[in-house]
Amino acid sequence: MPAKLFVGNLSFQATEEDLRELFAQAGNVETVRIITDQFTGRPRGFGFVEMATKEEASKAVEMLNGRLFRDRNLVVDEARPQPQRGPGGGGGDRGGRGPRPGGSGSGGGSWRR
């Protein structure tokens, strides 16, 4: 059964092939994916590697977590499931819309909710 690993603190010059070669030292690599920004296409500095077995994934964590790779110390850990998102996506409440201290409470804007 495959096991998915989170790989953080990646160099922006690292490629999926680089990661495949690195993680192959620990066992069979099923998939590699470096996450990119959806607007710019630039790497975001992290990715995911799926190893063929949980044992190989554990070996990869032991071997590669904290290891220097392309001038950065990798963070390698078991990937956690992504939290469920509600329908329609959205970014959630980011604050800043409520009353301001010493203000009139309208938020200073002329728009309505």
Biopython code that builds the backbone (N, CA, C, O; Angstrom):
import numpy as np
from Bio.PDB.StructureBuilder import StructureBuilder

atoms = [
    (1, "MET", "N", (0.844, -1.188, 0.000)),
    (1, "MET", "CA", (0.000, 0.000, 0.000)),
    (1, "MET", "C", (0.886, 1.248, 0.000)),
    (1, "MET", "O", (1.760, 1.374, 0.858)),
    (2, "PRO", "N", (0.680, 2.171, -0.943)),
    (2, "PRO", "CA", (1.526, 3.364, -1.037)),
    (2, "PRO", "C", (1.378, 4.280, 0.188)),
    (2, "PRO", "O", (0.338, 4.302, 0.845)),
    (3, "ALA", "N", (2.437, 5.023, 0.469)),
    (3, "ALA", "CA", (2.446, 5.980, 1.573)),
    (3, "ALA", "C", (2.927, 7.322, 1.044)),
    (3, "ALA", "O", (3.950, 7.397, 0.364)),
    (4, "LYS", "N", (2.191, 8.382, 1.357)),
    (4, "LYS", "CA", (2.493, 9.709, 0.835)),
    (4, "LYS", "C", (3.293, 10.512, 1.862)),
    (4, "LYS", "O", (2.979, 10.520, 3.052)),
    (5, "LEU", "N", (4.337, 11.188, 1.368)),
    (5, "LEU", "CA", (5.198, 12.003, 2.208)),
    (5, "LEU", "C", (5.124, 13.464, 1.789)),
    (5, "LEU", "O", (5.023, 13.779, 0.603)),
    (6, "PHE", "N", (5.174, 14.351, 2.778)),
    (6, "PHE", "CA", (5.295, 15.786, 2.548)),
    (6, "PHE", "C", (6.780, 16.110, 2.505)),
    (6, "PHE", "O", (7.548, 15.631, 3.339)),
    (7, "VAL", "N", (7.184, 16.921, 1.534)),
    (7, "VAL", "CA", (8.577, 17.353, 1.423)),
    (7, "VAL", "C", (8.578, 18.879, 1.403)),
    (7, "VAL", "O", (8.097, 19.497, 0.453)),
    (8, "GLY", "N", (9.119, 19.475, 2.454)),
    (8, "GLY", "CA", (9.130, 20.932, 2.565)),
    (8, "GLY", "C", (10.527, 21.507, 2.522)),
    (8, "GLY", "O", (11.521, 20.782, 2.544)),
    (9, "ASN", "N", (10.583, 22.829, 2.461)),
    (9, "ASN", "CA", (11.823, 23.599, 2.392)),
    (9, "ASN", "C", (12.636, 23.234, 1.148)),
    (9, "ASN", "O", (13.864, 23.162, 1.182)),
    (10, "LEU", "N", (11.910, 23.008, 0.050)),
    (10, "LEU", "CA", (12.566, 22.661, -1.217)),
    (10, "LEU", "C", (13.176, 23.899, -1.874)),
    (10, "LEU", "O", (12.614, 24.993, -1.824)),
    (11, "SER", "N", (14.308, 23.700, -2.474)),
    (11, "SER", "CA", (14.900, 24.737, -3.299)),
    (11, "SER", "C", (13.977, 24.990, -4.492)),
    (11, "SER", "O", (13.369, 24.056, -5.015)),
    (12, "PHE", "N", (13.874, 26.221, -4.913)),
    (12, "PHE", "CA", (13.025, 26.548, -6.061)),
    (12, "PHE", "C", (13.613, 26.019, -7.365)),
    (12, "PHE", "O", (12.926, 25.998, -8.386)),
    (13, "GLN", "N", (14.884, 25.588, -7.344)),
    (13, "GLN", "CA", (15.517, 25.014, -8.526)),
    (13, "GLN", "C", (15.343, 23.496, -8.600)),
    (13, "GLN", "O", (15.669, 22.891, -9.622)),
    (14, "ALA", "N", (14.835, 22.874, -7.537)),
    (14, "ALA", "CA", (14.669, 21.420, -7.520)),
    (14, "ALA", "C", (13.582, 21.010, -8.512)),
    (14, "ALA", "O", (12.577, 21.700, -8.679)),
    (15, "THR", "N", (13.807, 19.878, -9.162)),
    (15, "THR", "CA", (12.830, 19.353, -10.111)),
    (15, "THR", "C", (12.224, 18.063, -9.556)),
    (15, "THR", "O", (12.736, 17.477, -8.603)),
    (16, "GLU", "N", (11.125, 17.638, -10.175)),
    (16, "GLU", "CA", (10.512, 16.383, -9.765)),
    (16, "GLU", "C", (11.463, 15.217, -10.005)),
    (16, "GLU", "O", (11.484, 14.267, -9.222)),
    (17, "GLU", "N", (12.241, 15.278, -11.066)),
    (17, "GLU", "CA", (13.221, 14.218, -11.337)),
    (17, "GLU", "C", (14.301, 14.191, -10.259)),
    (17, "GLU", "O", (14.747, 13.116, -9.857)),
    (18, "ASP", "N", (14.731, 15.376, -9.783)),
    (18, "ASP", "CA", (15.708, 15.429, -8.684)),
    (18, "ASP", "C", (15.160, 14.699, -7.457)),
    (18, "ASP", "O", (15.866, 13.906, -6.834)),
    (19, "LEU", "N", (13.907, 14.968, -7.116)),
    (19, "LEU", "CA", (13.299, 14.329, -5.948)),
    (19, "LEU", "C", (13.151, 12.820, -6.152)),
    (19, "LEU", "O", (13.392, 12.034, -5.236)),
    (20, "ARG", "N", (12.758, 12.432, -7.350)),
    (20, "ARG", "CA", (12.608, 10.996, -7.640)),
    (20, "ARG", "C", (13.937, 10.268, -7.406)),
    (20, "ARG", "O", (13.961, 9.203, -6.789)),
    (21, "GLU", "N", (15.032, 10.837, -7.893)),
    (21, "GLU", "CA", (16.351, 10.223, -7.716)),
    (21, "GLU", "C", (16.752, 10.181, -6.244)),
    (21, "GLU", "O", (17.301, 9.184, -5.775)),
    (22, "LEU", "N", (16.480, 11.253, -5.525)),
    (22, "LEU", "CA", (16.837, 11.326, -4.111)),
    (22, "LEU", "C", (16.058, 10.295, -3.294)),
    (22, "LEU", "O", (16.646, 9.562, -2.498)),
    (23, "PHE", "N", (14.754, 10.236, -3.486)),
    (23, "PHE", "CA", (13.914, 9.332, -2.703)),
    (23, "PHE", "C", (14.071, 7.876, -3.128)),
    (23, "PHE", "O", (13.733, 6.975, -2.361)),
    (24, "ALA", "N", (14.570, 7.631, -4.324)),
    (24, "ALA", "CA", (14.805, 6.262, -4.784)),
    (24, "ALA", "C", (15.862, 5.572, -3.927)),
    (24, "ALA", "O", (15.939, 4.344, -3.910)),
    (25, "GLN", "N", (16.671, 6.346, -3.222)),
    (25, "GLN", "CA", (17.670, 5.770, -2.313)),
    (25, "GLN", "C", (17.005, 5.010, -1.168)),
    (25, "GLN", "O", (17.612, 4.122, -0.570)),
    (26, "ALA", "N", (15.746, 5.365, -0.864)),
    (26, "ALA", "CA", (15.017, 4.728, 0.234)),
    (26, "ALA", "C", (14.088, 3.622, -0.250)),
    (26, "ALA", "O", (13.602, 2.834, 0.561)),
    (27, "GLY", "N", (13.830, 3.546, -1.550)),
    (27, "GLY", "CA", (12.936, 2.509, -2.058)),
    (27, "GLY", "C", (12.251, 2.925, -3.347)),
    (27, "GLY", "O", (12.701, 3.834, -4.043)),
    (28, "ASN", "N", (11.152, 2.243, -3.653)),
    (28, "ASN", "CA", (10.415, 2.491, -4.895)),
    (28, "ASN", "C", (9.543, 3.731, -4.780)),
    (28, "ASN", "O", (8.701, 3.839, -3.888)),
    (29, "VAL", "N", (9.761, 4.657, -5.692)),
    (29, "VAL", "CA", (8.993, 5.900, -5.722)),
    (29, "VAL", "C", (7.833, 5.725, -6.705)),
    (29, "VAL", "O", (8.047, 5.415, -7.877)),
    (30, "GLU", "N", (6.610, 5.925, -6.221)),
    (30, "GLU", "CA", (5.425, 5.810, -7.074)),
    (30, "GLU", "C", (5.173, 7.107, -7.849)),
    (30, "GLU", "O", (5.092, 7.104, -9.077)),
    (31, "THR", "N", (5.051, 8.216, -7.108)),
    (31, "THR", "CA", (4.784, 9.514, -7.746)),
    (31, "THR", "C", (5.555, 10.623, -7.040)),
    (31, "THR", "O", (5.906, 10.506, -5.866)),
    (32, "VAL", "N", (5.812, 11.703, -7.779)),
    (32, "VAL", "CA", (6.456, 12.899, -7.243)),
    (32, "VAL", "C", (5.697, 14.097, -7.781)),
    (32, "VAL", "O", (5.381, 14.159, -8.969)),
    (33, "ARG", "N", (5.407, 15.044, -6.906)),
    (33, "ARG", "CA", (4.718, 16.254, -7.362)),
    (33, "ARG", "C", (5.223, 17.452, -6.577)),
    (33, "ARG", "O", (5.092, 17.500, -5.354)),
    (34, "ILE", "N", (5.800, 18.418, -7.281)),
    (34, "ILE", "CA", (6.181, 19.693, -6.670)),
    (34, "ILE", "C", (5.029, 20.656, -6.908)),
    (34, "ILE", "O", (4.572, 20.817, -8.040)),
    (35, "ILE", "N", (4.564, 21.293, -5.851)),
    (35, "ILE", "CA", (3.413, 22.191, -5.926)),
    (35, "ILE", "C", (3.859, 23.541, -6.467)),
    (35, "ILE", "O", (4.863, 24.103, -6.027)),
    (36, "THR", "N", (3.092, 24.056, -7.434)),
    (36, "THR", "CA", (3.391, 25.356, -8.037)),
    (36, "THR", "C", (2.245, 26.327, -7.807)),
    (36, "THR", "O", (1.106, 25.919, -7.578)),
    (37, "ASP", "N", (2.553, 27.592, -7.869)),
    (37, "ASP", "CA", (1.541, 28.636, -7.747)),
    (37, "ASP", "C", (0.641, 28.593, -8.979)),
    (37, "ASP", "O", (1.131, 28.534, -10.107)),
    (38, "GLN", "N", (-0.660, 28.623, -8.767)),
    (38, "GLN", "CA", (-1.580, 28.476, -9.904)),
    (38, "GLN", "C", (-1.575, 29.676, -10.845)),
    (38, "GLN", "O", (-1.987, 29.554, -11.999)),
    (39, "PHE", "N", (-1.119, 30.820, -10.377)),
    (39, "PHE", "CA", (-1.121, 32.011, -11.229)),
    (39, "PHE", "C", (0.216, 32.238, -11.925)),
    (39, "PHE", "O", (0.257, 32.590, -13.104)),
    (40, "THR", "N", (1.319, 32.033, -11.186)),
    (40, "THR", "CA", (2.635, 32.314, -11.767)),
    (40, "THR", "C", (3.321, 31.064, -12.308)),
    (40, "THR", "O", (4.222, 31.165, -13.140)),
    (41, "GLY", "N", (2.902, 29.882, -11.842)),
    (41, "GLY", "CA", (3.545, 28.645, -12.257)),
    (41, "GLY", "C", (4.864, 28.382, -11.555)),
    (41, "GLY", "O", (5.532, 27.389, -11.842)),
    (42, "ARG", "N", (5.247, 29.260, -10.638)),
    (42, "ARG", "CA", (6.511, 29.083, -9.914)),
    (42, "ARG", "C", (6.341, 28.085, -8.773)),
    (42, "ARG", "O", (5.263, 27.995, -8.184)),
    (43, "PRO", "N", (7.407, 27.329, -8.453)),
    (43, "PRO", "CA", (7.328, 26.380, -7.336)),
    (43, "PRO", "C", (7.071, 27.111, -6.023)),
    (43, "PRO", "O", (7.530, 28.235, -5.820)),
    (44, "ARG", "N", (6.323, 26.447, -5.133)),
    (44, "ARG", "CA", (5.993, 27.052, -3.840)),
    (44, "ARG", "C", (6.903, 26.565, -2.718)),
    (44, "ARG", "O", (6.726, 26.961, -1.566)),
    (45, "GLY", "N", (7.877, 25.709, -3.039)),
    (45, "GLY", "CA", (8.849, 25.291, -2.035)),
    (45, "GLY", "C", (8.476, 24.028, -1.277)),
    (45, "GLY", "O", (9.112, 23.693, -0.277)),
    (46, "PHE", "N", (7.450, 23.324, -1.745)),
    (46, "PHE", "CA", (7.111, 22.047, -1.131)),
    (46, "PHE", "C", (6.490, 21.131, -2.160)),
    (46, "PHE", "O", (6.123, 21.552, -3.257)),
    (47, "GLY", "N", (6.381, 19.861, -1.781)),
    (47, "GLY", "CA", (5.810, 18.883, -2.687)),
    (47, "GLY", "C", (5.455, 17.607, -1.960)),
    (47, "GLY", "O", (5.486, 17.549, -0.731)),
    (48, "PHE", "N", (5.118, 16.580, -2.727)),
    (48, "PHE", "CA", (4.713, 15.297, -2.171)),
    (48, "PHE", "C", (5.382, 14.175, -2.949)),
    (48, "PHE", "O", (5.511, 14.231, -4.172)),
    (49, "VAL", "N", (5.800, 13.160, -2.212)),
    (49, "VAL", "CA", (6.386, 11.963, -2.809)),
    (49, "VAL", "C", (5.609, 10.778, -2.268)),
    (49, "VAL", "O", (5.389, 10.663, -1.062)),
    (50, "GLU", "N", (5.196, 9.900, -3.166)),
    (50, "GLU", "CA", (4.486, 8.700, -2.753)),
    (50, "GLU", "C", (5.413, 7.515, -2.927)),
    (50, "GLU", "O", (5.884, 7.229, -4.027)),
    (51, "MET", "N", (5.670, 6.827, -1.817)),
    (51, "MET", "CA", (6.527, 5.644, -1.826)),
    (51, "MET", "C", (5.647, 4.404, -1.940)),
    (51, "MET", "O", (4.468, 4.440, -1.585)),
    (52, "ALA", "N", (6.220, 3.306, -2.436)),
    (52, "ALA", "CA", (5.451, 2.086, -2.696)),
    (52, "ALA", "C", (4.904, 1.440, -1.425)),
    (52, "ALA", "O", (3.810, 0.878, -1.441)),
    (53, "THR", "N", (5.664, 1.516, -0.311)),
    (53, "THR", "CA", (5.210, 0.904, 0.939)),
    (53, "THR", "C", (5.431, 1.858, 2.112)),
    (53, "THR", "O", (6.199, 2.816, 2.022)),
    (54, "LYS", "N", (4.748, 1.573, 3.195)),
    (54, "LYS", "CA", (4.927, 2.373, 4.405)),
    (54, "LYS", "C", (6.343, 2.218, 4.969)),
    (54, "LYS", "O", (6.900, 3.161, 5.531)),
    (55, "GLU", "N", (6.911, 1.040, 4.816)),
    (55, "GLU", "CA", (8.271, 0.798, 5.303)),
    (55, "GLU", "C", (9.276, 1.669, 4.545)),
    (55, "GLU", "O", (10.177, 2.258, 5.142)),
    (56, "GLU", "N", (9.107, 1.740, 3.220)),
    (56, "GLU", "CA", (10.001, 2.584, 2.424)),
    (56, "GLU", "C", (9.794, 4.058, 2.756)),
    (56, "GLU", "O", (10.750, 4.834, 2.754)),
    (57, "ALA", "N", (8.568, 4.444, 3.037)),
    (57, "ALA", "CA", (8.290, 5.834, 3.421)),
    (57, "ALA", "C", (8.973, 6.159, 4.747)),
    (57, "ALA", "O", (9.566, 7.228, 4.894)),
    (58, "SER", "N", (8.891, 5.242, 5.710)),
    (58, "SER", "CA", (9.555, 5.450, 7.007)),
    (58, "SER", "C", (11.069, 5.567, 6.833)),
    (58, "SER", "O", (11.717, 6.397, 7.471)),
    (59, "LYS", "N", (11.614, 4.734, 5.970)),
    (59, "LYS", "CA", (13.056, 4.779, 5.689)),
    (59, "LYS", "C", (13.431, 6.124, 5.062)),
    (59, "LYS", "O", (14.465, 6.700, 5.399)),
    (60, "ALA", "N", (12.592, 6.622, 4.153)),
    (60, "ALA", "CA", (12.860, 7.914, 3.508)),
    (60, "ALA", "C", (12.841, 9.042, 4.534)),
    (60, "ALA", "O", (13.678, 9.942, 4.472)),
    (61, "VAL", "N", (11.904, 9.007, 5.470)),
    (61, "VAL", "CA", (11.849, 10.043, 6.515)),
    (61, "VAL", "C", (13.130, 10.003, 7.340)),
    (61, "VAL", "O", (13.739, 11.041, 7.596)),
    (62, "GLU", "N", (13.539, 8.809, 7.756)),
    (62, "GLU", "CA", (14.760, 8.672, 8.555)),
    (62, "GLU", "C", (15.993, 9.164, 7.803)),
    (62, "GLU", "O", (16.839, 9.857, 8.367)),
    (63, "MET", "N", (16.086, 8.800, 6.525)),
    (63, "MET", "CA", (17.265, 9.139, 5.719)),
    (63, "MET", "C", (17.322, 10.609, 5.320)),
    (63, "MET", "O", (18.396, 11.210, 5.293)),
    (64, "LEU", "N", (16.142, 11.196, 5.005)),
    (64, "LEU", "CA", (16.153, 12.482, 4.304)),
    (64, "LEU", "C", (15.664, 13.682, 5.115)),
    (64, "LEU", "O", (15.945, 14.819, 4.737)),
    (65, "ASN", "N", (14.947, 13.467, 6.210)),
    (65, "ASN", "CA", (14.489, 14.605, 7.008)),
    (65, "ASN", "C", (15.695, 15.327, 7.604)),
    (65, "ASN", "O", (16.498, 14.724, 8.317)),
    (66, "GLY", "N", (15.817, 16.609, 7.312)),
    (66, "GLY", "CA", (16.933, 17.410, 7.785)),
    (66, "GLY", "C", (18.162, 17.361, 6.893)),
    (66, "GLY", "O", (19.137, 18.068, 7.145)),
    (67, "ARG", "N", (18.129, 16.541, 5.859)),
    (67, "ARG", "CA", (19.276, 16.403, 4.955)),
    (67, "ARG", "C", (19.419, 17.635, 4.061)),
    (67, "ARG", "O", (18.434, 18.194, 3.577)),
    (68, "LEU", "N", (20.667, 18.037, 3.859)),
    (68, "LEU", "CA", (20.952, 19.169, 2.980)),
    (68, "LEU", "C", (20.767, 18.733, 1.531)),
    (68, "LEU", "O", (21.377, 17.766, 1.077)),
    (69, "PHE", "N", (19.914, 19.465, 0.814)),
    (69, "PHE", "CA", (19.642, 19.173, -0.592)),
    (69, "PHE", "C", (19.495, 20.496, -1.320)),
    (69, "PHE", "O", (18.577, 21.270, -1.049)),
    (70, "ARG", "N", (20.407, 20.747, -2.245)),
    (70, "ARG", "CA", (20.431, 22.010, -2.998)),
    (70, "ARG", "C", (20.424, 23.227, -2.058)),
    (70, "ARG", "O", (19.624, 24.149, -2.214)),
    (71, "ASP", "N", (21.324, 23.199, -1.093)),
    (71, "ASP", "CA", (21.547, 24.295, -0.137)),
    (71, "ASP", "C", (20.392, 24.542, 0.828)),
    (71, "ASP", "O", (20.297, 25.624, 1.409)),
    (72, "ARG", "N", (19.519, 23.563, 1.007)),
    (72, "ARG", "CA", (18.427, 23.683, 1.978)),
    (72, "ARG", "C", (18.284, 22.384, 2.752)),
    (72, "ARG", "O", (18.507, 21.301, 2.211)),
    (73, "ASN", "N", (17.913, 22.496, 4.020)),
    (73, "ASN", "CA", (17.651, 21.306, 4.830)),
    (73, "ASN", "C", (16.204, 20.890, 4.621)),
    (73, "ASN", "O", (15.280, 21.620, 4.979)),
    (74, "LEU", "N", (16.015, 19.718, 4.042)),
    (74, "LEU", "CA", (14.672, 19.226, 3.731)),
    (74, "LEU", "C", (13.864, 18.939, 4.989)),
    (74, "LEU", "O", (14.409, 18.568, 6.028)),
    (75, "VAL", "N", (12.569, 19.117, 4.874)),
    (75, "VAL", "CA", (11.620, 18.676, 5.894)),
    (75, "VAL", "C", (10.827, 17.550, 5.243)),
    (75, "VAL", "O", (10.093, 17.778, 4.281)),
    (76, "VAL", "N", (10.974, 16.340, 5.762)),
    (76, "VAL", "CA", (10.282, 15.177, 5.203)),
    (76, "VAL", "C", (9.481, 14.537, 6.322)),
    (76, "VAL", "O", (10.024, 14.185, 7.370)),
    (77, "ASP", "N", (8.184, 14.389, 6.089)),
    (77, "ASP", "CA", (7.299, 13.810, 7.101)),
    (77, "ASP", "C", (6.112, 13.162, 6.407)),
    (77, "ASP", "O", (5.847, 13.419, 5.232)),
    (78, "GLU", "N", (5.407, 12.324, 7.140)),
    (78, "GLU", "CA", (4.202, 11.705, 6.598)),
    (78, "GLU", "C", (3.188, 12.792, 6.271)),
    (78, "GLU", "O", (2.941, 13.685, 7.082)),
    (79, "ALA", "N", (2.607, 12.713, 5.091)),
    (79, "ALA", "CA", (1.625, 13.718, 4.670)),
    (79, "ALA", "C", (0.337, 13.521, 5.452)),
    (79, "ALA", "O", (-0.089, 12.393, 5.699)),
    (80, "ARG", "N", (-0.279, 14.639, 5.840)),
    (80, "ARG", "CA", (-1.566, 14.583, 6.528)),
    (80, "ARG", "C", (-2.658, 14.849, 5.514)),
    (80, "ARG", "O", (-2.440, 15.577, 4.545)),
    (81, "PRO", "N", (-3.844, 14.264, 5.724)),
    (81, "PRO", "CA", (-4.939, 14.513, 4.783)),
    (81, "PRO", "C", (-5.305, 15.991, 4.741)),
    (81, "PRO", "O", (-5.276, 16.681, 5.760)),
    (82, "GLN", "N", (-5.651, 16.466, 3.544)),
    (82, "GLN", "CA", (-6.045, 17.858, 3.380)),
    (82, "GLN", "C", (-7.418, 18.062, 4.016)),
    (82, "GLN", "O", (-8.314, 17.241, 3.822)),
    (83, "PRO", "N", (-7.596, 19.155, 4.779)),
    (83, "PRO", "CA", (-8.907, 19.385, 5.391)),
    (83, "PRO", "C", (-9.986, 19.583, 4.333)),
    (83, "PRO", "O", (-9.729, 20.135, 3.264)),
    (84, "GLN", "N", (-11.186, 19.129, 4.642)),
    (84, "GLN", "CA", (-12.310, 19.289, 3.722)),
    (84, "GLN", "C", (-12.662, 20.762, 3.593)),
    (84, "GLN", "O", (-12.678, 21.497, 4.581)),
    (85, "ARG", "N", (-12.940, 21.179, 2.386)),
    (85, "ARG", "CA", (-13.356, 22.561, 2.133)),
    (85, "ARG", "C", (-14.827, 22.571, 1.816)),
    (85, "ARG", "O", (-15.358, 21.617, 1.247)),
    (86, "GLY", "N", (-15.491, 23.659, 2.187)),
    (86, "GLY", "CA", (-16.907, 23.788, 1.888)),
    (86, "GLY", "C", (-17.119, 24.055, 0.413)),
    (86, "GLY", "O", (-16.166, 24.363, -0.303)),
    (87, "PRO", "N", (-18.350, 23.943, -0.052)),
    (87, "PRO", "CA", (-18.627, 24.205, -1.460)),
    (87, "PRO", "C", (-18.299, 25.646, -1.846)),
    (87, "PRO", "O", (-18.515, 26.573, -1.066)),
    (88, "GLY", "N", (-17.784, 25.818, -3.038)),
    (88, "GLY", "CA", (-17.502, 27.165, -3.533)),
    (88, "GLY", "C", (-16.144, 27.692, -3.159)),
    (88, "GLY", "O", (-15.798, 28.811, -3.538)),
    (89, "GLY", "N", (-15.360, 26.928, -2.428)),
    (89, "GLY", "CA", (-14.010, 27.380, -2.063)),
    (89, "GLY", "C", (-14.064, 28.545, -1.118)),
    (89, "GLY", "O", (-14.632, 28.441, -0.031)),
    (90, "GLY", "N", (-13.487, 29.649, -1.511)),
    (90, "GLY", "CA", (-13.476, 30.828, -0.650)),
    (90, "GLY", "C", (-12.294, 30.803, 0.282)),
    (90, "GLY", "O", (-11.745, 29.745, 0.587)),
    (91, "GLY", "N", (-11.909, 31.972, 0.729)),
    (91, "GLY", "CA", (-10.745, 32.079, 1.584)),
    (91, "GLY", "C", (-11.066, 32.200, 3.046)),
    (91, "GLY", "O", (-10.152, 32.292, 3.865)),
    (92, "GLY", "N", (-12.331, 32.204, 3.405)),
    (92, "GLY", "CA", (-12.669, 32.341, 4.812)),
    (92, "GLY", "C", (-12.573, 33.782, 5.250)),
    (92, "GLY", "O", (-12.189, 34.657, 4.475)),
    (93, "ASP", "N", (-12.923, 34.022, 6.489)),
    (93, "ASP", "CA", (-12.889, 35.375, 7.030)),
    (93, "ASP", "C", (-11.468, 35.739, 7.390)),
    (93, "ASP", "O", (-10.835, 35.062, 8.200)),
    (94, "ARG", "N", (-10.975, 36.778, 6.812)),
    (94, "ARG", "CA", (-9.615, 37.209, 7.084)),
    (94, "ARG", "C", (-9.580, 38.365, 8.077)),
    (94, "ARG", "O", (-8.512, 38.921, 8.337)),
    (95, "GLY", "N", (-10.709, 38.729, 8.624)),
    (95, "GLY", "CA", (-10.735, 39.794, 9.616)),
    (95, "GLY", "C", (-10.632, 41.157, 8.961)),
    (95, "GLY", "O", (-10.636, 41.278, 7.736)),
    (96, "GLY", "N", (-10.541, 42.166, 9.785)),
    (96, "GLY", "CA", (-10.362, 43.522, 9.287)),
    (96, "GLY", "C", (-11.644, 44.207, 8.859)),
    (96, "GLY", "O", (-11.587, 45.331, 8.361)),
    (97, "ARG", "N", (-12.786, 43.587, 9.030)),
    (97, "ARG", "CA", (-14.032, 44.220, 8.605)),
    (97, "ARG", "C", (-14.846, 44.762, 9.771)),
    (97, "ARG", "O", (-15.824, 45.486, 9.584)),
    (98, "GLY", "N", (-14.435, 44.408, 10.946)),
    (98, "GLY", "CA", (-15.200, 44.801, 12.129)),
    (98, "GLY", "C", (-14.938, 46.246, 12.516)),
    (98, "GLY", "O", (-14.206, 46.962, 11.832)),
    (99, "PRO", "N", (-15.543, 46.667, 13.619)),
    (99, "PRO", "CA", (-15.351, 48.045, 14.082)),
    (99, "PRO", "C", (-13.891, 48.301, 14.429)),
    (99, "PRO", "O", (-13.194, 47.419, 14.932)),
    (100, "ARG", "N", (-13.448, 49.500, 14.158)),
    (100, "ARG", "CA", (-12.088, 49.892, 14.499)),
    (100, "ARG", "C", (-12.106, 50.597, 15.842)),
    (100, "ARG", "O", (-13.064, 51.299, 16.167)),
    (101, "PRO", "N", (-11.048, 50.411, 16.626)),
    (101, "PRO", "CA", (-10.995, 51.115, 17.913)),
    (101, "PRO", "C", (-11.055, 52.617, 17.687)),
    (101, "PRO", "O", (-10.301, 53.168, 16.885)),
    (102, "GLY", "N", (-11.956, 53.268, 18.401)),
    (102, "GLY", "CA", (-12.097, 54.714, 18.277)),
    (102, "GLY", "C", (-12.840, 55.149, 17.038)),
    (102, "GLY", "O", (-12.953, 56.347, 16.778)),
    (103, "GLY", "N", (-13.349, 54.206, 16.266)),
    (103, "GLY", "CA", (-14.036, 54.545, 15.027)),
    (103, "GLY", "C", (-15.543, 54.502, 15.204)),
    (103, "GLY", "O", (-16.046, 54.304, 16.310)),
    (104, "SER", "N", (-16.251, 54.688, 14.112)),
    (104, "SER", "CA", (-17.703, 54.720, 14.164)),
    (104, "SER", "C", (-18.313, 53.321, 14.090)),
    (104, "SER", "O", (-19.518, 53.157, 14.279)),
    (105, "GLY", "N", (-17.475, 52.306, 13.814)),
    (105, "GLY", "CA", (-17.985, 50.945, 13.743)),
    (105, "GLY", "C", (-18.412, 50.538, 12.343)),
    (105, "GLY", "O", (-18.822, 49.397, 12.131)),
    (106, "SER", "N", (-18.323, 51.451, 11.389)),
    (106, "SER", "CA", (-18.753, 51.124, 10.039)),
    (106, "SER", "C", (-17.635, 50.506, 9.219)),
    (106, "SER", "O", (-17.869, 50.045, 8.102)),
    (107, "GLY", "N", (-16.422, 50.490, 9.758)),
    (107, "GLY", "CA", (-15.308, 49.934, 9.009)),
    (107, "GLY", "C", (-14.703, 50.941, 8.048)),
    (107, "GLY", "O", (-13.716, 50.638, 7.378)),
    (108, "GLY", "N", (-15.277, 52.133, 7.970)),
    (108, "GLY", "CA", (-14.717, 53.188, 7.158)),
    (108, "GLY", "C", (-15.015, 53.091, 5.687)),
    (108, "GLY", "O", (-14.575, 53.954, 4.928)),
    (109, "GLY", "N", (-15.736, 52.094, 5.246)),
    (109, "GLY", "CA", (-16.024, 51.946, 3.828)),
    (109, "GLY", "C", (-17.446, 52.332, 3.505)),
    (109, "GLY", "O", (-18.278, 52.473, 4.401)),
    (110, "SER", "N", (-17.726, 52.504, 2.235)),
    (110, "SER", "CA", (-19.069, 52.878, 1.831)),
    (110, "SER", "C", (-19.842, 51.685, 1.272)),
    (110, "SER", "O", (-20.966, 51.852, 0.800)),
    (111, "TRP", "N", (-19.272, 50.507, 1.316)),
    (111, "TRP", "CA", (-19.937, 49.338, 0.778)),
    (111, "TRP", "C", (-20.843, 48.701, 1.816)),
    (111, "TRP", "O", (-20.718, 48.960, 3.013)),
    (112, "ARG", "N", (-21.741, 47.880, 1.352)),
    (112, "ARG", "CA", (-22.659, 47.170, 2.250)),
    (112, "ARG", "C", (-22.433, 45.679, 2.115)),
    (112, "ARG", "O", (-21.926, 45.199, 1.101)),
    (113, "ARG", "N", (-22.810, 44.970, 3.133)),
    (113, "ARG", "CA", (-22.712, 43.516, 3.115)),
    (113, "ARG", "C", (-23.911, 42.922, 2.481)),
    (113, "ARG", "O", (-24.011, 41.700, 2.374)),
]
sb = StructureBuilder()
sb.init_structure("model")
sb.init_model(0)
sb.init_chain("A")
sb.init_seg("    ")
for serial, (resi, resn, name, xyz) in enumerate(atoms, 1):
    if name == "N":
        sb.init_residue(resn, " ", resi, " ")
    sb.init_atom(name, np.array(xyz, "f"), 0.0, 1.0, " ", f" {name:<3s}", serial, name[0])
structure = sb.get_structure()
